[in-house]
Amino acid sequence: MLRIGLTGGIGSGKSTVEALFRELGVPVLDADQVARELVAPGSELFDRIREHFGESILAPDGELDRARLRRRVFANPGERRWLEALLHPEVRARMAAWAEAQLHPYVVLSIPLLFESGMQDLVDRILVVVCDPQTRIRRVCRRDGIPPEEVEAMLRSQWTDEKRRSLADDVIENQGDLEALRREVERLHRRYLTLAGAR
Ligand code: ATP
């Protein structure tokens, strides 16, 4: 079993790449999805976060307002560390157990902050999606309807593509159209099947 860690900066195209691997029948697990499930109302982590941040962190439907939480910890490194110390060990454990249980020759673990959160050891190979900042800002603004400054601030808080690239085993350039992206994913799919077969 080969574990591929998929990562990249905000708006680089990770979710789109995930969807393309899924279309090829590859099991994919997204760390954000795992985190979302972990903080669902009624869970132990939900209670701890509510206690820590107060009721103002809840959305009207009683779920965690994750966008507000993100903004709050973004502005406060101490709070960010507190939240990460709570979440990361659980996310890690769930991802490792899930990968272990899959039967496909290789799996994709999509971890947006793979490097920033030091999760490299969860995977055997690292696939980085890169794309120039201007294109990423334009795509995220269109997708989320938010102002460019907000995306720029997120971008600045993350690793640069150059730094990610230096630690990648494989790189997808996502400047082109969706067809070009699909071809790249298909190329990597063949490569990963070969690598998995040789193990
Ligand atoms: P985030 O870091 O915010 O979770 P992401 O890395 O998962 O983002 P996506 O959501 O996959 O990025 O892509 C960002 C936006 O750009 C989406 O609206 C997606 O449809 C679009 N997009 C991604 N790749 C391409 C492409 N090659 N051509 C055109 N649009 C694209």
Residues whose N, C-alpha, C, O or C-beta is under 5 A from the ligand:
A	BS01	ATP	G9 I10 G11 S12 G13 K14 S15 T16 R139 V140 R143 N174 G176 D177 L178 L181
